[in-house]
Amino acid sequence: MSRKLSRRSFLKGAGVFAAAPLATRLDLFRTFSKSPLLQDVPSVRPITIQINDSPWFAGFEALVDLYVETTGNEVNLDVSPFAGMLQKSRNAVQAPESEFDILNLNEQWYSMFYQGGLVAPLREIDPDFELDPNIIEYDYATRWDFDLNYSGPNGELYGLPINGNIQLYFYRKDLFEENGLSPAETWDDVASNAAALHNPPNMHGFTLRTNPSNFEFQAYLVSHGADIVTLDAETGEWVVQLDTPEAVAALNTWISLGKNYGPTNLADLDQAANLALMNSGRLAQVHMVSAAAPNFQDPNQSIVVDQVGAGVVPAGPARRATMSGIWVMSIPTNLPAERQQAALTFLKWALSKEAQIYYSQAGAIPVRQDVYEELSDDPALGWWMSAVAESTPYIVGQVRLAEAPQFFEVLDRRTVEALIGELSPEDAMMEAAREVHTILQQSGYNVRDLRS
């Protein structure tokens, strides 16, 4: 067990479970221990879960503590920095027997584990397993269809979501009310609101994450009618879409919003910097992950407590799109049946409605639609839970190919080159398209020729 001794102080600093809004931790333990669903959990052998060290870890740790408290089953947590997660996962599934009973797989690279048969289909572990329809599938991140060689509705279940992190639009509702502004419905609205409130350096109208840029920028692409790549199911061809007018328009929108209303260090802003801008009261609007919401409510790090609102990511000319940035938990294939059964026992329990409500109170990001809807009226959580509930019809999965990390590196580099003026938006997208096209060709995909 490698649970860090400093985790409690981290939890308090993050303002998550230490400030559970509906009940104290002990009261919640007592409530859940009486649930018939939780009392029916069988006794199984101890399991080890690989988990990343992140802002949502504290909520997951609280959920694991609840599982241990109410079931008597033992769980060990192996906590790793994000940078080391992929290699540890690869090492585990390539060993004679995995050291982990459950792997925590990021959306940007889970496909290689599904496609390679490195994690077990859940129905092979339990033929009677059925996915509760209230569990959000995040554009079928739970499944792999070997006919498509991609995620799809007809695919086999290989993983279950555990951190339902999608993008939201956050804004300073106090400033909007004072200035008679409405939350943005479109990127044009974002610009209009930003122009009304932009007063640097004390207040920036809007900002971007540029280090890296790919996660949020994909929402601009899709909302303008483009994507990095897409599969033509009729021809079986992969089509690069970065060389389209729609992709160039998306980049122009992104650059315009950032340059006109962002801070001077725009070209090197990471997620922590954007959180700090909002928490310090110097930012009017931002488009970022839903997991940021608890940070804005933490008085230990935010001066804008109760002043931030949340909504669906604004629409472009084509549609709304909120990109999925989730984690799924999967069970390695190289485990004996007893260990796989114990792992699935935990996953079934963790995704129950009761457990997910508790998980939400602990400051984590649930994965059930009924939980978001039930907590939409909660006085502490409803302001952003309701926004997630409204966002689920617009969830779009990121590219789910083994080569996706290479695509994202290309996108990160080319978008920033356009932002700082090293390339025109047209040239940046064309160069990105050529690089992605080459990656696909070299990997053996059937790829349609570029448009120009």
Secondary structure, DSSP 4 states (H G I P E B T S, - for coil): ----TTHHHHHHHHTSGGG-SSS-HHHHHHHHHT-HHHHTPPP---EEEEEE-STTHHHHHHHHHHHHHHH---EEEEEE-HHHHHHHHHHHHHSSS-S-SBEEEETTTTHHHHHTT-B--HHHH-TT----TTB--TTTTTEEBTTTTB--TTSEE--EEEE--BEEEEEEHHHHHHTT----SBHHHHHHHHHHH-BTTTBBS-----TT-HHHHHHHHHHTT--SEEEETTTTEEEE-TTSHHHHHHHHHHHHHHHHHS-TTGGG--HHHHHHHHHTT-BSEEEEEGGGHHHHT-TTT-S-TT-EEEEPPPB-SS---EEB--EEEE-BSSS-HHHHHHHHHHHHHHTSHHHHHHHHHTT----BHHHHHHGGG-TTTHHHHHHHHHHGGGEEPPP-STTHHHHHHHHHHHHHHHHTTSS-HHHHHHHHHHHHHHHHHHTT--BPPP--
